[in-house]
Amino acid sequence: MNIDQRNRIVSIVLIVVILFLGYWLYVTITGPWQEVQRERAVTEQVRDNLMAVNEAIRFYNEQNNRFPVALDSLMVFLTANERFMANPDSVLRNRRFDANNFFLSPRTGNRFEYALNDSARPPLYLLSDPDSDDHIGTLTRVTDRGAPSWR
């Protein structure tokens, strides 16, 4: 084997190694970033769904002058309410309404948690995602009534 053939082989091997390392570097940089972007999108969707349920709770309060005792009673009210069913977008501020998934966290499919403290004046409620620290409202502080934790 002469020196020109050896140089060509070494050049081809180096080009392949450089291409492989370049691809590996690209994947190691963009892979984690894509995962961060997916997690942000899911978090945003969870928060959007929490806000939609919060709007439904407020609608229930406007119609009945009290907060629902449980999320199941809220769903019964929503599906029976003609005004809501005619145009759920107006109540939920252009958020979608799907009766099967309305109270489920997009992150894992677990049901949102809801607690009511009706012994306080004014009544307080806590709506939370069981898979994260995101919640709306409080059971103890009147100043945080209906306030999301992420703002």
SEGU-963425 format. One record per residue (C-alpha): y, z, x. Coordinates in steps of 0.2 Angstrom, whole numbers, plus 5000, padded with zeros to 4 digits. Example, Ala and Ser with C-alpha at 12.3 -4.5 7.8 and 13.67 -1.06 7.14 Angstrom:
BEGIN
497850395062 499550365068 
// end
This chain:
BEGIN
500050005000 501649955007 503350055006 504049944992 502549974981 502650164985 504550174981 504250084964 502850204959 503950354965 505450284955 504450254939 503650434940 505450504943 506150404928 504750474917 505050654923 506950634921 506650564903 505450704899 506550844906 508050764897 507150764880 506450944883 508251004887 508950924871 507551004860 507851174868 509651164864 509651084847 508051174840 508851344839 510451284833 509551184818 508751354814 510351444814 511051304802 509551314791 509751504790 511651494786 511251364772 509951484764 511151634766 512551534757 511351484743 510751664741 512651714740 512951574727 511551634716 512051814717 513851764712 513051664697 512051814691 513651914693 514651794682 513251814669 513352004670 515151994667 514951874653 513751994645 514952134647 516352034639 515251994624 514452164622 515752284630 514352354641 513352304655 511452254653 510152384657 509052264666 509052084672 507652044658 508852094644 510251994652 509051844652 508551874634 510451874630 510851724639 509551614632 509951674614 511851654616 512351484609 514051484618 513151504635 511751384632 512951254626 513851254642 513251374655 514351284669 515851354661 515251534662 514451524679 515951424686 514951264689 513451354696 511751294690 510751384677 508851374678 508051514668 506451514678 507351544695 508951624690 508551794697 507551744712 508151744730 508051564738 507551654754 505851714749 505751704730 505851884728 506851944712 508552004714 508752194712 509952264699 510452444695 511652514683 512552684684 513252694666 513652884668 515152844679 516752794671 516952644672 515152594672 514552534689 513152414694 512352354710 511552174711 510752154728 509552034737 508052124743 507852014758 509552044766 511052164766 512052054753 512452134737 513852134724 514552304717 514152484720 513452634711 514652754718 516352684722 517452624708 518552524720 517052414725 516552374707 515952194706 516452164724 515352054735 514852134752 515151984762 517051964759 
// end
